[in-house]
Amino acid sequence: MVSDVIPLTILRSDAVSAERDEVVVQPASGSVAYHLVTLGCPKNVVDSESLESAMRRHGHVPVDRPSAADLLVVNTCGFIDASKEESINAVLSLAAVKRADQQLVVAGCLTELYGDELAREIPEVDRVFGVGRWEEIAALGTTDSRVAYDIPRPSLRVERRISAFLKISDGCNAPCTFCIIPTIKGKLASAPTEQLLQQARDLVDEGARELVLVAQDSTAYGEDQGQRDTLADLLHGLARAVPGTWLRLMYAYPGRVTPRLIRAMAEVDEVVPYLDMPLQHGAVSMLRRMRRPANMQMVRRTLASLRDAMPNIALRTSLIVGFPGETEAEFEELLSFVREVEFDHLGVFTYSPQERTPAAAMPGQVSERVKRARRAAVMELQQGISLRKNRALVGREIDVLVERASAGGGVGRSYRDAPEVDGTMHVSGALRRGEFARVRVVRAGPYDLHAVTDD
């Protein structure tokens, strides 16, 4: 666990050793070769794309191996303890093999919390940058001011991806007692619509067939500009800009999924009938302690409205178990809610105390043993729900976006599955990477499906 002062010297013994390789790429004169490690959520992936855009503008060249780089960069995550430790170990892994002629730069979320400690306790680190300072890294500058919001151009990695993340805003104004993101990222900052539309066109021109809209709170889009309920307008605009492209909406906030947004999702062909709405819990008393929307009647009405407008919609949520003070009765209320709603996809996190958040100081901290047991109980319940829902798809034809193809078949995802967090479709038959293929489901598990083409 990471404490107030990160035990970097202790973690150093656990760092994974990187293999030394003496092959060094010689970039063009005036440029450098860089190796970038990205950790954390899809929003961090987009941040790294911003960095890579800046790197390309400066003529720098990406390389796959640390030994081939002049500049080593780690874009860290600082959300929960496991993420912090993963980020620290990634830094230590590169520090262990860094040569005297290389520079090691640490950037991103973790540095907003522990920048001074990182610089002090890992002497191999040459420079530390906070969130959003991509131009400074590319220019190898060391100023303290942050750059303005930068809409990333597609990176070399994204150009080869069938699905791409489109970050529509950053930061968050929600008062959740468990979350450190507002401290790291600051207040909500929406990306300008025209720049998002252009980025969407660029991504599609370079091969993306699906755009996954991400943010800390996607449904708050535009509120920092004095606009309300404008996500529906963005969806309409994106559909006109990139017709025929799947648009998938993630990280919706309860209470902001408005009738207007639901109508747009149902009416715009490009928007897949899928919504990720992290609810965190099903007990009103728990939600109040979390400072989350606690009107469960409103939540139920919203879920019912989504299903009425789109009977085939796939709904995902995320839950937290073991939050301070969670009683057995509150946990049973959560289980009852999961049974009632029957989400198509569900993720469960055990509560992890985050320094500088109100929840970390709350009484009634739950033991790790109880947290793990409660998580296992929710996942076992959800596994049965998911298996039943997937078995109902057997015999049906469904479109899949093919991500990998070989002589005998391939792997893809239907509209029901978001990249990296949901299941996949294993298909037998003739397929081409990047196509939308009509397949017939022949077998179902709790997470993945198996299908065949009719060719």
N, C-alpha and C positions, 0 to 999 in steps of 0.2 A: 504494500500500500504506500502511496505517496503522501507524505506528511507535509506540514507547513514549510519545512526546509527539505527539499527533495533529496533523498539519500543517494545522490549520484555516485558517490564512491562505493556504496554497497552494491548498487545496480551494475557497476562496472564489471564485477566478477561474473554477472549473468549475461553480459552482452554476447550476442552471437558473433563469432569471428567471421569477417569477410575474407574471402580467398584473395591472396595477392596475385596479380597478373601484371607482368612488366610491359605488356603491349600498350603503347601510348599513341593516341591519334594526334596528328599535327594539324590543327585547324588553320584556316586562312589567316594571313597576316592581319592583326588588329582584332581578331576574335578569339574566343576561348571555347574549349570543349567542356560541357557541363554534364553532370550526372545528378538527376533529380529523383528523390524518394518522396512519395506522397502517402500520407497516413490519414485515416479518419473517414469521414462521410463523403457522399457525392459532392457536397458543397465545397469540400477541400479539393476534390478533383478539379472542379471548375476554377478554384483559386490557382491551382498549379497550371492550368491552361492559360490564365492571365499572365503568370510568370513566364511561361514558355513563349507567349506572344511577344512579351517584352524582350526576351532573349533573342528571338528571331529578328526583331527590329534592330538589335545591336549586332547582328551577324553571328551570334554564338551558335554552336553546334551541339545537339544532344548526343550522348553516348550511353550505351547500355551498361558498361562496366565501370565501376569506380576507378579502377586503375588507369583507364583511358582518359580520365577527366583532369582538367585544370581546376575546376570548381565543383565542389561537392555541396549539394543543397538538400536539406531535409525540411519539408513542409509538414509541421507537426500538428497533432491533435491534442487538445487539453480538456476534453469533455468529461471523462470519467477516469478513475484511477488506472484501469487496465489500459486505456488509451494513452495516458501519460507515460506509463511504464514502457509501452510499446515504442512510443516516440523517443524516450530517453535511450532505450536499447538500440534503436536505429542510429542515433547520433553516436553512441559509444562504439557501435560496430564499424562505422566509417572512421571514427577517430583512431581506432586500433590499427588501421592499415593506411592511414593518411601519410603521404610523403611530405618532405619538407617543401617541395615545390608546388604543393596543392593548397587550396584554401577550402575550409569547411565553414559553411554558412547554415545557421539554424533560423527558421522563420515560422510564421503561422501562430496558431492558437496558443500553444504551450508557452511561447515566448512572451505573450501578453501577461501571463501569470508568473512566470519564473525566469524571465530574461536575464536578470542580474545573476541568479544562482547558476544558470547554465553557463554563462560566460566565466563565472568565478571558479566553478567546480570541474569544468571540462576545459583545460587549457588548450587543447587541440582546436577548439572552436575559435575561429578567427573573427567572425562577425555574427551578430544577432539582430534580426529584424522582426518587427511585429506584423500584424495582419495588414494586407493591402499594400505593402511597400515593394511591389514587384519591380517597378521601374528602377528603384534605388539598387535592388539586387543586381538587375541586369547591367546597370551602370557601375556596379561595385562602389556605390556611394554609401555614406554612413550618416546621413542627416537624420534628425529626429522626427521631422514632420511627416505625416502620412500623405500619400498621393490621393488624388480624387478617385472616386469610384471608377474602376476600369472594367469595361465590358471586354471579356477575352475574345480574341480571334481563335479559331480552332487550332489546336496543337497538332503536331505530327502524329501523336497517338490517336487523337480523336478522328483524324482523317481516315483511319482504318477501321473505325468503329461503326457498327450498324446502328447502335443506339448512342445518343449523346445527351449529356445533361445540359440544361439551359437554366442558369441561375438567374431568377427574375428579381431577386432582392437579397439584401444581406442585413444582418442585425435583427433585433427583436425588441418590441415594447411590452411583451407579456410579463407579468410579475411572478411567474412560477417560482415557488420557494426552493425547488431542488436544482434549478438550472443556472449554470455559470455563463451561458452564451451571451446575455446582454453585457456582462462585464468584459468578455473577450471581444465581442463584435460591435458593441455599441447599439445605438438606436436603429430602428428600421430605416433602410435606405433603398428605395426602389430604383431599378435600372430604367433608364429612359426607354419608352416603348419603341421608338424608331430604331434604336441601336439593337434592341432585342430582335426585332423583325429582320434586320440585316444579318445579325449573327445566325438566326435560324436559317436564312437563305444560304449563308456560307456553309453551314454544317451540312445541309441537304445537298448542296453542290458537290461536297466532298464525300458523299456516300451515306450519310445518316438517313435512315428510313423511319426512325422514331426519335422524338425529342421528349425528354423527361423533365418537366418543369419542377425545379427545386428552389427552396428558400427556407429560412427559419420558420416562416409562416407565410405560405404562398397566398392565402386568402386575404392578407393585409396589404397586398400589392396596391401601391398608389396612395395609401393613407398618409404617408409622410409628405405627399404633395397636395394634401387637402382633398383628395378624391376618395370616394367611397364606392365599394362594390364594383371595382373596375377590372377585376380578373376576367369577368365574362367578356369585356371588350378586348382584352389581350388575346383571349382564345379565338375570338372571331378574326382578329387581325392576323394571328399566326396561321389560321386556316387559309386565309386568302394569300398569305405570303408563301406558304409551303404546302400547296394542295396535295392531297394523297399521302401526307406524312402522318404517322401516328403521333398524337399529342397526349401525354400521360401526366396527370396531376398528382403531385405528392405534397405531404405536409400541410393539409388543410386544418384550420383551427375550428373547433366546435363553436357554433354561434355565428360564424362568418360564412358558412355554406348557405348562401341565400337562395330564395326561389329563383332569382335572376341567373345566378350561377348554375343552378341545377338545370334550368331551361337551356342555357347555352351548351352545357355538357350533353344534353339529350338531343339537341337540334344540330350541332356541328358534327358532321360526319367524321372529321379528322380526330376529334376528341374520343378516345376509347372509353367505354363505360367501365371505368375503374377509378376509385378514389381512396387515397391513403389519408385517414383522419386520426392521428394519435389522440386517444382519449385519456390514457394514463391510469384510469381506475373506473369502477362502476358503483362505488359507494359515495353518497353525497358527502358524508362526514370526512372521508379521505380527500376528496376533491377540494373541499374547503381548506383543509390544511395545506394542500399543494398550491392553493390559489389558482386552481383551474376552474373552467366553467362547471358549475355544480348543478345546473338545472337539467336533471336527467330526463324530464319530460320533453324538454327542448331537444335533447340528443336523440331520443326515440322518435320524435316527430321528424327530425332531419333525416334519420336513417330510413324511415318509412317513405318520406318524400323522394329520396334518391331511388329507392326500389320501385316506387310507383311510376316515376318518370322513365326509369331504365330497368325493366324487370330482369335483365341479364347482367346487371352491374356486379362487379367484383369489389368487395369492400375489404380494406386492410386497416388494422389499428395496431397501436403499440400500448403496452401496459407496464406499470411498475408495481412490483410486489415488495413487501418489506419496508415500505416507507415508514418513518418514525411514527409510532403509536398505532400502527395497523393491528387491529385485534382479529381474533379468529372469526368473530361475527362479520366484520368488515370484509375479510377475505372470502368468506362464504357468500357474501353479497356480490362480490366480484365474480365468483364462479357462476352464480345464478345469472348474472348479466351476460356472461359469455355464452351460457347455454341458450338464453333467450334470443340473443341477436344473431348468433351463428355467423360470425365473420368468415369470409373466404380465406383470409390470411391474417395472422396475428403473431406479433412479436412480443416477448416478455423479457423485461430487464429486472434484475435484482437491484434494489436501491443502493446507490453508491454515494456516500457523503461527499459533497463538493465544498471545499473551503470557500469562504466568503459568500456562502448562500445561507438563508435563514434556516433551512431544513437541517443543516449540519449541526446546529446548536439545539435542535429540538429534543425534548425528553422522549423516552420510550424507544430508543434505537433498538431495532430488531436484530437478533443474532444471525450470523451468516448461515448457520444450519437451518434455521427456520426459513430464511429467504430462499435458499436452494430448494427446500422441500415445497414451498409454495409455488415457485417457478415450475418445478417439475409437474405439480398437480395441474396447473393451468395448461401447460404444453400437452400433457396427456389428454386432457379434455378437448383441446383444440385439434389434436391429431385425429381424434375420432370424427369431429365435425368436418375437417378437411377431407378425410378419406371418403366420407359419405357424399360430400358435394362432388368430389372428383369422380366417384363411381357413377354418379348421375350423368356424367358427360360421355360415358362409354357408348359407342354407337353413333355419336353425333359428329357432324362435320364442322370444322372450325378453321379459321385462318391462323397461320403462324408466321411469324417473322423469322426467317432462317438465319441463324448466327454462325453456324458451322455446317459445312457440307463435305461429304466424302462419296466414294463410289456407291456405297450401299445405303446411304441415308444422311442423317445429320441431326442437329439439335437446334431447336428454336423456342420461341415463346408465343403464346397466344396473348390476346388483349388482357387476359385475366392475370398475367404475371409480369411484375415489374422486374427490370434487370437487377441482379445482385442480391435481391432480398426474397424473391418468390421462387416458385418451381420452374421447371423447364419441360419441354415436349421433346421426347426422343422419337424420331421419325424414321421409318424404313421406306425407301423409295427414292426416286430421282428428285434431287433438290439442287438449287443454286443459292450460294450465300448472298444475302441481302434481298431475296425475293419474298413476297407474301405468297405462301403456298396453302392451298386448301387440302386439309388432311382429315382422316377419320380416326377418332379415338378408339383404341382397341383394348387398352389396359390402363388401370389407374392405381397409383399409390397415394399415400397421404400428402405427398408434395409434388412428385413428378408424374407425368402422363406419358403413355406410349401410343403412337399413332402410325398410320400407313397412308401413303399417297394412293390415288386410284389409277395412276399411270402404270 
